[in-house]
């Protein structure tokens, strides 16, 4: 439930930051607002938020650098990037760093709220019978979507980001069958634009590395169609 969700908001635009903070508080969230990247880092350590909303262009420390530092100690916390930029390279970098969403300014308050709600709903979805509550056996590895973890045969635990976990769960459902690109993009990213397709390719590469400990598991690209998780 979002009433218990704590949000770290890093935004150097005084007016925008205040408006976003007040809007989210009005919707039931607890918000900690910081004006620069270093203050936001200190706030992250002290406040232990459930979700981070980070402006990319900030003084003292930019949003990408802040996200990379956060990911070094927490691979699971959701991160939404805010930016006035719309460069393809920036979007790819954001997703490569483990970002869960990327919103280009200007945007509506409702759009941000809906994206926050969608991310938190996926995290807290505990509906009976949902596969995310189960342990999925993938070769010699065990995948637990509910906690976004992969456990290898020698008991090494690998942590996944939200999108990595969502994508691997879809691939697992289609195991040894082709997962259509458009289905993955629409389910996880919300649309199948070129930029989202590029970011999904980044996540596929990361999943291949995570599955590398088991040589019998492989994600194959089916050109013009999608991806296939093959278990030999």
Biotite code that builds the C-alpha atoms (Angstrom):
import biotite.structure as struc

atoms = struc.array([
    struc.Atom([0.000, 0.000, 0.000], chain_id="A", res_id=1, res_name="UNK", atom_name="CA", element="C"),
    struc.Atom([1.367, 3.393, -0.946], chain_id="A", res_id=2, res_name="UNK", atom_name="CA", element="C"),
    struc.Atom([0.509, 4.970, 2.441], chain_id="A", res_id=3, res_name="UNK", atom_name="CA", element="C"),
    struc.Atom([3.603, 3.302, 3.886], chain_id="A", res_id=4, res_name="UNK", atom_name="CA", element="C"),
    struc.Atom([5.848, 4.112, 0.916], chain_id="A", res_id=5, res_name="UNK", atom_name="CA", element="C"),
    struc.Atom([8.779, 6.448, 1.589], chain_id="A", res_id=6, res_name="UNK", atom_name="CA", element="C"),
    struc.Atom([10.081, 8.357, -1.436], chain_id="A", res_id=7, res_name="UNK", atom_name="CA", element="C"),
    struc.Atom([13.480, 9.980, -1.838], chain_id="A", res_id=8, res_name="UNK", atom_name="CA", element="C"),
    struc.Atom([13.039, 12.878, -4.280], chain_id="A", res_id=9, res_name="UNK", atom_name="CA", element="C"),
    struc.Atom([16.205, 14.507, -5.637], chain_id="A", res_id=10, res_name="UNK", atom_name="CA", element="C"),
    struc.Atom([15.365, 17.602, -7.693], chain_id="A", res_id=11, res_name="UNK", atom_name="CA", element="C"),
    struc.Atom([17.379, 20.830, -7.852], chain_id="A", res_id=12, res_name="UNK", atom_name="CA", element="C"),
    struc.Atom([14.567, 22.875, -9.431], chain_id="A", res_id=13, res_name="UNK", atom_name="CA", element="C"),
    struc.Atom([13.086, 24.478, -6.300], chain_id="A", res_id=14, res_name="UNK", atom_name="CA", element="C"),
    struc.Atom([9.601, 25.022, -7.717], chain_id="A", res_id=15, res_name="UNK", atom_name="CA", element="C"),
    struc.Atom([9.279, 21.631, -9.412], chain_id="A", res_id=16, res_name="UNK", atom_name="CA", element="C"),
    struc.Atom([10.678, 19.790, -6.403], chain_id="A", res_id=17, res_name="UNK", atom_name="CA", element="C"),
    struc.Atom([8.230, 21.473, -4.064], chain_id="A", res_id=18, res_name="UNK", atom_name="CA", element="C"),
    struc.Atom([5.266, 20.823, -6.334], chain_id="A", res_id=19, res_name="UNK", atom_name="CA", element="C"),
    struc.Atom([6.191, 17.134, -6.787], chain_id="A", res_id=20, res_name="UNK", atom_name="CA", element="C"),
    struc.Atom([6.775, 16.689, -3.065], chain_id="A", res_id=21, res_name="UNK", atom_name="CA", element="C"),
    struc.Atom([3.480, 18.295, -2.068], chain_id="A", res_id=22, res_name="UNK", atom_name="CA", element="C"),
    struc.Atom([1.564, 16.304, -4.693], chain_id="A", res_id=23, res_name="UNK", atom_name="CA", element="C"),
    struc.Atom([2.971, 12.949, -3.575], chain_id="A", res_id=24, res_name="UNK", atom_name="CA", element="C"),
    struc.Atom([2.387, 13.797, 0.090], chain_id="A", res_id=25, res_name="UNK", atom_name="CA", element="C"),
    struc.Atom([-1.211, 14.672, -0.799], chain_id="A", res_id=26, res_name="UNK", atom_name="CA", element="C"),
    struc.Atom([-1.515, 11.213, -2.358], chain_id="A", res_id=27, res_name="UNK", atom_name="CA", element="C"),
    struc.Atom([-0.348, 9.529, 0.841], chain_id="A", res_id=28, res_name="UNK", atom_name="CA", element="C"),
    struc.Atom([3.395, 9.126, 0.336], chain_id="A", res_id=29, res_name="UNK", atom_name="CA", element="C"),
    struc.Atom([6.140, 10.182, 2.719], chain_id="A", res_id=30, res_name="UNK", atom_name="CA", element="C"),
    struc.Atom([8.591, 12.320, 0.752], chain_id="A", res_id=31, res_name="UNK", atom_name="CA", element="C"),
    struc.Atom([12.137, 13.451, 1.547], chain_id="A", res_id=32, res_name="UNK", atom_name="CA", element="C"),
    struc.Atom([13.145, 16.242, -0.845], chain_id="A", res_id=33, res_name="UNK", atom_name="CA", element="C"),
    struc.Atom([16.815, 17.020, -1.571], chain_id="A", res_id=34, res_name="UNK", atom_name="CA", element="C"),
    struc.Atom([18.248, 19.773, -3.785], chain_id="A", res_id=35, res_name="UNK", atom_name="CA", element="C"),
    struc.Atom([21.517, 18.179, -4.914], chain_id="A", res_id=36, res_name="UNK", atom_name="CA", element="C"),
    struc.Atom([23.041, 14.752, -5.453], chain_id="A", res_id=37, res_name="UNK", atom_name="CA", element="C"),
    struc.Atom([25.260, 14.705, -2.375], chain_id="A", res_id=38, res_name="UNK", atom_name="CA", element="C"),
    struc.Atom([22.427, 15.720, -0.046], chain_id="A", res_id=39, res_name="UNK", atom_name="CA", element="C"),
    struc.Atom([20.277, 13.035, -1.674], chain_id="A", res_id=40, res_name="UNK", atom_name="CA", element="C"),
    struc.Atom([22.980, 10.429, -1.055], chain_id="A", res_id=41, res_name="UNK", atom_name="CA", element="C"),
    struc.Atom([23.132, 11.350, 2.632], chain_id="A", res_id=42, res_name="UNK", atom_name="CA", element="C"),
    struc.Atom([19.344, 11.257, 2.720], chain_id="A", res_id=43, res_name="UNK", atom_name="CA", element="C"),
    struc.Atom([19.285, 7.813, 1.127], chain_id="A", res_id=44, res_name="UNK", atom_name="CA", element="C"),
    struc.Atom([21.614, 6.453, 3.811], chain_id="A", res_id=45, res_name="UNK", atom_name="CA", element="C"),
    struc.Atom([19.690, 8.048, 6.678], chain_id="A", res_id=46, res_name="UNK", atom_name="CA", element="C"),
    struc.Atom([16.091, 7.752, 5.494], chain_id="A", res_id=47, res_name="UNK", atom_name="CA", element="C"),
    struc.Atom([16.112, 4.274, 3.914], chain_id="A", res_id=48, res_name="UNK", atom_name="CA", element="C"),
    struc.Atom([13.408, 5.051, 1.307], chain_id="A", res_id=49, res_name="UNK", atom_name="CA", element="C"),
    struc.Atom([11.280, 2.524, -0.558], chain_id="A", res_id=50, res_name="UNK", atom_name="CA", element="C"),
    struc.Atom([11.659, 4.321, -3.899], chain_id="A", res_id=51, res_name="UNK", atom_name="CA", element="C"),
    struc.Atom([13.970, 6.944, -5.428], chain_id="A", res_id=52, res_name="UNK", atom_name="CA", element="C"),
    struc.Atom([13.007, 9.659, -7.909], chain_id="A", res_id=53, res_name="UNK", atom_name="CA", element="C"),
    struc.Atom([16.213, 11.228, -9.212], chain_id="A", res_id=54, res_name="UNK", atom_name="CA", element="C"),
    struc.Atom([16.711, 14.230, -11.458], chain_id="A", res_id=55, res_name="UNK", atom_name="CA", element="C"),
    struc.Atom([19.577, 13.462, -13.852], chain_id="A", res_id=56, res_name="UNK", atom_name="CA", element="C"),
    struc.Atom([21.101, 16.958, -14.006], chain_id="A", res_id=57, res_name="UNK", atom_name="CA", element="C"),
    struc.Atom([21.869, 18.034, -10.427], chain_id="A", res_id=58, res_name="UNK", atom_name="CA", element="C"),
    struc.Atom([24.674, 20.031, -8.795], chain_id="A", res_id=59, res_name="UNK", atom_name="CA", element="C"),
    struc.Atom([27.458, 18.352, -6.786], chain_id="A", res_id=60, res_name="UNK", atom_name="CA", element="C"),
    struc.Atom([26.485, 14.862, -8.034], chain_id="A", res_id=61, res_name="UNK", atom_name="CA", element="C"),
    struc.Atom([24.324, 13.968, -11.027], chain_id="A", res_id=62, res_name="UNK", atom_name="CA", element="C"),
    struc.Atom([21.478, 11.501, -10.903], chain_id="A", res_id=63, res_name="UNK", atom_name="CA", element="C"),
    struc.Atom([23.285, 8.753, -12.803], chain_id="A", res_id=64, res_name="UNK", atom_name="CA", element="C"),
    struc.Atom([26.251, 8.870, -10.421], chain_id="A", res_id=65, res_name="UNK", atom_name="CA", element="C"),
    struc.Atom([23.898, 8.840, -7.443], chain_id="A", res_id=66, res_name="UNK", atom_name="CA", element="C"),
    struc.Atom([22.008, 5.860, -8.868], chain_id="A", res_id=67, res_name="UNK", atom_name="CA", element="C"),
    struc.Atom([25.249, 3.945, -9.420], chain_id="A", res_id=68, res_name="UNK", atom_name="CA", element="C"),
    struc.Atom([26.241, 4.517, -5.772], chain_id="A", res_id=69, res_name="UNK", atom_name="CA", element="C"),
    struc.Atom([22.811, 3.396, -4.589], chain_id="A", res_id=70, res_name="UNK", atom_name="CA", element="C"),
    struc.Atom([22.964, 0.270, -6.755], chain_id="A", res_id=71, res_name="UNK", atom_name="CA", element="C"),
    struc.Atom([26.289, -0.689, -5.159], chain_id="A", res_id=72, res_name="UNK", atom_name="CA", element="C"),
    struc.Atom([24.490, -1.329, -1.862], chain_id="A", res_id=73, res_name="UNK", atom_name="CA", element="C"),
    struc.Atom([20.905, -1.976, -2.984], chain_id="A", res_id=74, res_name="UNK", atom_name="CA", element="C"),
    struc.Atom([20.110, -3.713, -6.261], chain_id="A", res_id=75, res_name="UNK", atom_name="CA", element="C"),
    struc.Atom([16.368, -3.846, -5.614], chain_id="A", res_id=76, res_name="UNK", atom_name="CA", element="C"),
    struc.Atom([15.160, -0.357, -4.693], chain_id="A", res_id=77, res_name="UNK", atom_name="CA", element="C"),
    struc.Atom([13.111, 1.129, -7.566], chain_id="A", res_id=78, res_name="UNK", atom_name="CA", element="C"),
    struc.Atom([14.651, 4.167, -9.278], chain_id="A", res_id=79, res_name="UNK", atom_name="CA", element="C"),
    struc.Atom([12.819, 6.613, -11.555], chain_id="A", res_id=80, res_name="UNK", atom_name="CA", element="C"),
    struc.Atom([14.913, 9.149, -13.478], chain_id="A", res_id=81, res_name="UNK", atom_name="CA", element="C"),
    struc.Atom([13.633, 12.649, -14.265], chain_id="A", res_id=82, res_name="UNK", atom_name="CA", element="C"),
    struc.Atom([15.334, 14.610, -17.024], chain_id="A", res_id=83, res_name="UNK", atom_name="CA", element="C"),
    struc.Atom([14.895, 17.440, -19.487], chain_id="A", res_id=84, res_name="UNK", atom_name="CA", element="C"),
    struc.Atom([17.049, 15.450, -21.890], chain_id="A", res_id=85, res_name="UNK", atom_name="CA", element="C"),
    struc.Atom([15.617, 13.134, -24.502], chain_id="A", res_id=86, res_name="UNK", atom_name="CA", element="C"),
    struc.Atom([18.837, 11.691, -25.866], chain_id="A", res_id=87, res_name="UNK", atom_name="CA", element="C"),
    struc.Atom([18.850, 7.988, -26.659], chain_id="A", res_id=88, res_name="UNK", atom_name="CA", element="C"),
    struc.Atom([22.237, 7.539, -24.965], chain_id="A", res_id=89, res_name="UNK", atom_name="CA", element="C"),
    struc.Atom([20.920, 9.005, -21.710], chain_id="A", res_id=90, res_name="UNK", atom_name="CA", element="C"),
    struc.Atom([17.907, 6.694, -21.667], chain_id="A", res_id=91, res_name="UNK", atom_name="CA", element="C"),
    struc.Atom([20.101, 3.670, -22.311], chain_id="A", res_id=92, res_name="UNK", atom_name="CA", element="C"),
    struc.Atom([22.531, 4.743, -19.587], chain_id="A", res_id=93, res_name="UNK", atom_name="CA", element="C"),
    struc.Atom([19.681, 5.155, -17.132], chain_id="A", res_id=94, res_name="UNK", atom_name="CA", element="C"),
    struc.Atom([18.347, 1.670, -17.780], chain_id="A", res_id=95, res_name="UNK", atom_name="CA", element="C"),
    struc.Atom([21.861, 0.199, -17.777], chain_id="A", res_id=96, res_name="UNK", atom_name="CA", element="C"),
    struc.Atom([22.303, 1.551, -14.258], chain_id="A", res_id=97, res_name="UNK", atom_name="CA", element="C"),
    struc.Atom([19.237, -0.392, -13.194], chain_id="A", res_id=98, res_name="UNK", atom_name="CA", element="C"),
    struc.Atom([16.642, 2.360, -13.521], chain_id="A", res_id=99, res_name="UNK", atom_name="CA", element="C"),
    struc.Atom([13.032, 1.199, -13.470], chain_id="A", res_id=100, res_name="UNK", atom_name="CA", element="C"),
    struc.Atom([11.583, 4.118, -15.371], chain_id="A", res_id=101, res_name="UNK", atom_name="CA", element="C"),
    struc.Atom([12.632, 7.278, -17.180], chain_id="A", res_id=102, res_name="UNK", atom_name="CA", element="C"),
    struc.Atom([10.391, 10.364, -17.454], chain_id="A", res_id=103, res_name="UNK", atom_name="CA", element="C"),
    struc.Atom([11.221, 13.285, -19.729], chain_id="A", res_id=104, res_name="UNK", atom_name="CA", element="C"),
    struc.Atom([10.264, 16.792, -18.643], chain_id="A", res_id=105, res_name="UNK", atom_name="CA", element="C"),
    struc.Atom([7.758, 18.309, -18.945], chain_id="A", res_id=106, res_name="UNK", atom_name="CA", element="C"),
    struc.Atom([5.404, 15.681, -17.563], chain_id="A", res_id=107, res_name="UNK", atom_name="CA", element="C"),
    struc.Atom([2.121, 15.696, -15.658], chain_id="A", res_id=108, res_name="UNK", atom_name="CA", element="C"),
    struc.Atom([1.867, 14.969, -11.937], chain_id="A", res_id=109, res_name="UNK", atom_name="CA", element="C"),
    struc.Atom([-0.642, 12.240, -12.720], chain_id="A", res_id=110, res_name="UNK", atom_name="CA", element="C"),
    struc.Atom([1.772, 10.521, -15.092], chain_id="A", res_id=111, res_name="UNK", atom_name="CA", element="C"),
    struc.Atom([4.441, 10.380, -12.396], chain_id="A", res_id=112, res_name="UNK", atom_name="CA", element="C"),
    struc.Atom([1.930, 9.113, -9.839], chain_id="A", res_id=113, res_name="UNK", atom_name="CA", element="C"),
    struc.Atom([0.725, 6.349, -12.154], chain_id="A", res_id=114, res_name="UNK", atom_name="CA", element="C"),
    struc.Atom([4.287, 5.217, -12.830], chain_id="A", res_id=115, res_name="UNK", atom_name="CA", element="C"),
    struc.Atom([5.097, 5.176, -9.116], chain_id="A", res_id=116, res_name="UNK", atom_name="CA", element="C"),
    struc.Atom([1.917, 3.218, -8.392], chain_id="A", res_id=117, res_name="UNK", atom_name="CA", element="C"),
    struc.Atom([2.683, 0.706, -11.162], chain_id="A", res_id=118, res_name="UNK", atom_name="CA", element="C"),
    struc.Atom([6.182, 0.043, -9.835], chain_id="A", res_id=119, res_name="UNK", atom_name="CA", element="C"),
    struc.Atom([5.062, -0.324, -6.221], chain_id="A", res_id=120, res_name="UNK", atom_name="CA", element="C"),
    struc.Atom([2.132, -2.510, -7.236], chain_id="A", res_id=121, res_name="UNK", atom_name="CA", element="C"),
    struc.Atom([4.481, -4.938, -8.980], chain_id="A", res_id=122, res_name="UNK", atom_name="CA", element="C"),
    struc.Atom([6.690, -5.057, -5.901], chain_id="A", res_id=123, res_name="UNK", atom_name="CA", element="C"),
    struc.Atom([3.863, -5.660, -3.465], chain_id="A", res_id=124, res_name="UNK", atom_name="CA", element="C"),
    struc.Atom([1.758, -7.919, -5.638], chain_id="A", res_id=125, res_name="UNK", atom_name="CA", element="C"),
    struc.Atom([1.125, -10.938, -3.432], chain_id="A", res_id=126, res_name="UNK", atom_name="CA", element="C"),
    struc.Atom([-2.022, -12.268, -5.077], chain_id="A", res_id=127, res_name="UNK", atom_name="CA", element="C"),
    struc.Atom([-2.591, -16.028, -4.490], chain_id="A", res_id=128, res_name="UNK", atom_name="CA", element="C"),
    struc.Atom([-1.519, -18.182, -7.401], chain_id="A", res_id=129, res_name="UNK", atom_name="CA", element="C"),
    struc.Atom([0.739, -15.549, -8.885], chain_id="A", res_id=130, res_name="UNK", atom_name="CA", element="C"),
    struc.Atom([3.985, -17.025, -10.152], chain_id="A", res_id=131, res_name="UNK", atom_name="CA", element="C"),
    struc.Atom([5.946, -14.237, -8.497], chain_id="A", res_id=132, res_name="UNK", atom_name="CA", element="C"),
    struc.Atom([5.313, -15.888, -5.123], chain_id="A", res_id=133, res_name="UNK", atom_name="CA", element="C"),
    struc.Atom([6.817, -19.190, -6.222], chain_id="A", res_id=134, res_name="UNK", atom_name="CA", element="C"),
    struc.Atom([10.335, -20.499, -6.526], chain_id="A", res_id=135, res_name="UNK", atom_name="CA", element="C"),
    struc.Atom([11.002, -21.178, -10.197], chain_id="A", res_id=136, res_name="UNK", atom_name="CA", element="C"),
    struc.Atom([13.567, -23.843, -11.036], chain_id="A", res_id=137, res_name="UNK", atom_name="CA", element="C"),
    struc.Atom([15.769, -22.818, -13.975], chain_id="A", res_id=138, res_name="UNK", atom_name="CA", element="C"),
    struc.Atom([18.293, -25.553, -14.644], chain_id="A", res_id=139, res_name="UNK", atom_name="CA", element="C"),
    struc.Atom([20.437, -25.766, -11.530], chain_id="A", res_id=140, res_name="UNK", atom_name="CA", element="C"),
    struc.Atom([19.356, -22.278, -10.429], chain_id="A", res_id=141, res_name="UNK", atom_name="CA", element="C"),
    struc.Atom([16.406, -21.213, -8.306], chain_id="A", res_id=142, res_name="UNK", atom_name="CA", element="C"),
    struc.Atom([14.618, -17.984, -9.183], chain_id="A", res_id=143, res_name="UNK", atom_name="CA", element="C"),
    struc.Atom([12.481, -16.208, -6.563], chain_id="A", res_id=144, res_name="UNK", atom_name="CA", element="C"),
    struc.Atom([10.626, -13.325, -8.256], chain_id="A", res_id=145, res_name="UNK", atom_name="CA", element="C"),
    struc.Atom([9.041, -12.171, -4.983], chain_id="A", res_id=146, res_name="UNK", atom_name="CA", element="C"),
    struc.Atom([12.463, -11.182, -3.612], chain_id="A", res_id=147, res_name="UNK", atom_name="CA", element="C"),
    struc.Atom([14.169, -10.776, -7.016], chain_id="A", res_id=148, res_name="UNK", atom_name="CA", element="C"),
    struc.Atom([16.881, -13.364, -6.354], chain_id="A", res_id=149, res_name="UNK", atom_name="CA", element="C"),
    struc.Atom([18.685, -16.084, -8.284], chain_id="A", res_id=150, res_name="UNK", atom_name="CA", element="C"),
    struc.Atom([20.371, -18.827, -6.285], chain_id="A", res_id=151, res_name="UNK", atom_name="CA", element="C"),
    struc.Atom([23.104, -20.822, -7.981], chain_id="A", res_id=152, res_name="UNK", atom_name="CA", element="C"),
    struc.Atom([23.887, -24.503, -7.397], chain_id="A", res_id=153, res_name="UNK", atom_name="CA", element="C"),
    struc.Atom([26.670, -23.520, -4.966], chain_id="A", res_id=154, res_name="UNK", atom_name="CA", element="C"),
    struc.Atom([24.250, -21.317, -2.972], chain_id="A", res_id=155, res_name="UNK", atom_name="CA", element="C"),
    struc.Atom([25.506, -18.006, -4.314], chain_id="A", res_id=156, res_name="UNK", atom_name="CA", element="C"),
    struc.Atom([22.642, -15.495, -4.238], chain_id="A", res_id=157, res_name="UNK", atom_name="CA", element="C"),
    struc.Atom([22.435, -13.048, -7.158], chain_id="A", res_id=158, res_name="UNK", atom_name="CA", element="C"),
    struc.Atom([20.217, -9.981, -6.710], chain_id="A", res_id=159, res_name="UNK", atom_name="CA", element="C"),
    struc.Atom([18.112, -8.680, -9.605], chain_id="A", res_id=160, res_name="UNK", atom_name="CA", element="C"),
    struc.Atom([16.636, -5.254, -10.283], chain_id="A", res_id=161, res_name="UNK", atom_name="CA", element="C"),
    struc.Atom([12.875, -4.941, -10.747], chain_id="A", res_id=162, res_name="UNK", atom_name="CA", element="C"),
    struc.Atom([12.985, -4.994, -14.528], chain_id="A", res_id=163, res_name="UNK", atom_name="CA", element="C"),
    struc.Atom([15.518, -7.833, -14.615], chain_id="A", res_id=164, res_name="UNK", atom_name="CA", element="C"),
    struc.Atom([13.186, -9.864, -12.420], chain_id="A", res_id=165, res_name="UNK", atom_name="CA", element="C"),
    struc.Atom([10.095, -9.025, -14.475], chain_id="A", res_id=166, res_name="UNK", atom_name="CA", element="C"),
    struc.Atom([11.838, -9.903, -17.718], chain_id="A", res_id=167, res_name="UNK", atom_name="CA", element="C"),
    struc.Atom([13.259, -13.159, -16.372], chain_id="A", res_id=168, res_name="UNK", atom_name="CA", element="C"),
    struc.Atom([9.824, -14.118, -15.040], chain_id="A", res_id=169, res_name="UNK", atom_name="CA", element="C"),
    struc.Atom([8.321, -13.630, -18.505], chain_id="A", res_id=170, res_name="UNK", atom_name="CA", element="C"),
    struc.Atom([11.122, -15.623, -20.125], chain_id="A", res_id=171, res_name="UNK", atom_name="CA", element="C"),
    struc.Atom([10.584, -18.400, -17.562], chain_id="A", res_id=172, res_name="UNK", atom_name="CA", element="C"),
    struc.Atom([6.893, -18.549, -18.406], chain_id="A", res_id=173, res_name="UNK", atom_name="CA", element="C"),
    struc.Atom([7.849, -19.001, -22.067], chain_id="A", res_id=174, res_name="UNK", atom_name="CA", element="C"),
    struc.Atom([10.733, -21.370, -21.297], chain_id="A", res_id=175, res_name="UNK", atom_name="CA", element="C"),
    struc.Atom([11.905, -23.130, -24.481], chain_id="A", res_id=176, res_name="UNK", atom_name="CA", element="C"),
    struc.Atom([9.398, -21.014, -26.428], chain_id="A", res_id=177, res_name="UNK", atom_name="CA", element="C"),
    struc.Atom([9.798, -17.595, -28.011], chain_id="A", res_id=178, res_name="UNK", atom_name="CA", element="C"),
    struc.Atom([8.769, -14.599, -25.910], chain_id="A", res_id=179, res_name="UNK", atom_name="CA", element="C"),
    struc.Atom([7.590, -11.948, -28.419], chain_id="A", res_id=180, res_name="UNK", atom_name="CA", element="C"),
    struc.Atom([9.464, -8.658, -28.112], chain_id="A", res_id=181, res_name="UNK", atom_name="CA", element="C"),
    struc.Atom([6.251, -6.651, -28.299], chain_id="A", res_id=182, res_name="UNK", atom_name="CA", element="C"),
    struc.Atom([4.673, -8.585, -25.428], chain_id="A", res_id=183, res_name="UNK", atom_name="CA", element="C"),
    struc.Atom([7.683, -8.067, -23.158], chain_id="A", res_id=184, res_name="UNK", atom_name="CA", element="C"),
    struc.Atom([7.887, -4.368, -24.036], chain_id="A", res_id=185, res_name="UNK", atom_name="CA", element="C"),
    struc.Atom([4.181, -3.718, -23.504], chain_id="A", res_id=186, res_name="UNK", atom_name="CA", element="C"),
    struc.Atom([3.989, -5.654, -20.250], chain_id="A", res_id=187, res_name="UNK", atom_name="CA", element="C"),
    struc.Atom([7.131, -4.272, -18.628], chain_id="A", res_id=188, res_name="UNK", atom_name="CA", element="C"),
    struc.Atom([7.830, -0.919, -20.300], chain_id="A", res_id=189, res_name="UNK", atom_name="CA", element="C"),
    struc.Atom([4.265, 0.001, -21.274], chain_id="A", res_id=190, res_name="UNK", atom_name="CA", element="C"),
    struc.Atom([4.956, 0.433, -24.996], chain_id="A", res_id=191, res_name="UNK", atom_name="CA", element="C"),
    struc.Atom([7.212, -0.863, -27.754], chain_id="A", res_id=192, res_name="UNK", atom_name="CA", element="C"),
    struc.Atom([9.063, 2.293, -28.778], chain_id="A", res_id=193, res_name="UNK", atom_name="CA", element="C"),
    struc.Atom([12.570, 2.150, -30.217], chain_id="A", res_id=194, res_name="UNK", atom_name="CA", element="C"),
    struc.Atom([14.114, 3.528, -27.015], chain_id="A", res_id=195, res_name="UNK", atom_name="CA", element="C"),
    struc.Atom([12.391, 0.946, -24.832], chain_id="A", res_id=196, res_name="UNK", atom_name="CA", element="C"),
    struc.Atom([13.430, -1.808, -27.233], chain_id="A", res_id=197, res_name="UNK", atom_name="CA", element="C"),
    struc.Atom([17.061, -0.709, -26.878], chain_id="A", res_id=198, res_name="UNK", atom_name="CA", element="C"),
    struc.Atom([16.801, -0.681, -23.103], chain_id="A", res_id=199, res_name="UNK", atom_name="CA", element="C"),
    struc.Atom([15.293, -4.187, -23.139], chain_id="A", res_id=200, res_name="UNK", atom_name="CA", element="C"),
    struc.Atom([18.311, -5.380, -25.128], chain_id="A", res_id=201, res_name="UNK", atom_name="CA", element="C"),
    struc.Atom([20.492, -4.027, -22.312], chain_id="A", res_id=202, res_name="UNK", atom_name="CA", element="C"),
    struc.Atom([18.529, -6.046, -19.764], chain_id="A", res_id=203, res_name="UNK", atom_name="CA", element="C"),
    struc.Atom([18.729, -9.197, -21.879], chain_id="A", res_id=204, res_name="UNK", atom_name="CA", element="C"),
    struc.Atom([22.527, -8.831, -21.874], chain_id="A", res_id=205, res_name="UNK", atom_name="CA", element="C"),
    struc.Atom([22.521, -8.450, -18.084], chain_id="A", res_id=206, res_name="UNK", atom_name="CA", element="C"),
    struc.Atom([20.305, -11.526, -17.656], chain_id="A", res_id=207, res_name="UNK", atom_name="CA", element="C"),
    struc.Atom([22.647, -13.576, -19.822], chain_id="A", res_id=208, res_name="UNK", atom_name="CA", element="C"),
    struc.Atom([25.487, -12.709, -17.452], chain_id="A", res_id=209, res_name="UNK", atom_name="CA", element="C"),
    struc.Atom([23.370, -13.632, -14.430], chain_id="A", res_id=210, res_name="UNK", atom_name="CA", element="C"),
    struc.Atom([22.514, -17.016, -15.928], chain_id="A", res_id=211, res_name="UNK", atom_name="CA", element="C"),
    struc.Atom([26.110, -17.710, -16.975], chain_id="A", res_id=212, res_name="UNK", atom_name="CA", element="C"),
    struc.Atom([26.896, -19.926, -13.920], chain_id="A", res_id=213, res_name="UNK", atom_name="CA", element="C"),
    struc.Atom([24.651, -22.605, -15.472], chain_id="A", res_id=214, res_name="UNK", atom_name="CA", element="C"),
    struc.Atom([25.975, -23.552, -18.911], chain_id="A", res_id=215, res_name="UNK", atom_name="CA", element="C"),
    struc.Atom([22.713, -25.367, -19.640], chain_id="A", res_id=216, res_name="UNK", atom_name="CA", element="C"),
    struc.Atom([20.743, -22.113, -19.564], chain_id="A", res_id=217, res_name="UNK", atom_name="CA", element="C"),
    struc.Atom([20.857, -19.706, -22.470], chain_id="A", res_id=218, res_name="UNK", atom_name="CA", element="C"),
    struc.Atom([18.815, -16.750, -23.725], chain_id="A", res_id=219, res_name="UNK", atom_name="CA", element="C"),
    struc.Atom([18.668, -16.909, -27.508], chain_id="A", res_id=220, res_name="UNK", atom_name="CA", element="C"),
    struc.Atom([17.702, -13.996, -29.736], chain_id="A", res_id=221, res_name="UNK", atom_name="CA", element="C"),
    struc.Atom([15.104, -15.053, -32.302], chain_id="A", res_id=222, res_name="UNK", atom_name="CA", element="C"),
    struc.Atom([15.621, -12.390, -34.951], chain_id="A", res_id=223, res_name="UNK", atom_name="CA", element="C"),
    struc.Atom([12.481, -10.507, -35.894], chain_id="A", res_id=224, res_name="UNK", atom_name="CA", element="C"),
    struc.Atom([10.462, -12.239, -33.163], chain_id="A", res_id=225, res_name="UNK", atom_name="CA", element="C"),
    struc.Atom([11.834, -12.054, -29.650], chain_id="A", res_id=226, res_name="UNK", atom_name="CA", element="C"),
    struc.Atom([13.831, -14.068, -27.135], chain_id="A", res_id=227, res_name="UNK", atom_name="CA", element="C"),
    struc.Atom([13.858, -17.655, -25.957], chain_id="A", res_id=228, res_name="UNK", atom_name="CA", element="C"),
    struc.Atom([15.088, -18.969, -22.615], chain_id="A", res_id=229, res_name="UNK", atom_name="CA", element="C"),
    struc.Atom([16.469, -22.392, -23.470], chain_id="A", res_id=230, res_name="UNK", atom_name="CA", element="C"),
    struc.Atom([17.027, -25.028, -20.794], chain_id="A", res_id=231, res_name="UNK", atom_name="CA", element="C"),
    struc.Atom([19.021, -27.982, -22.084], chain_id="A", res_id=232, res_name="UNK", atom_name="CA", element="C"),
])
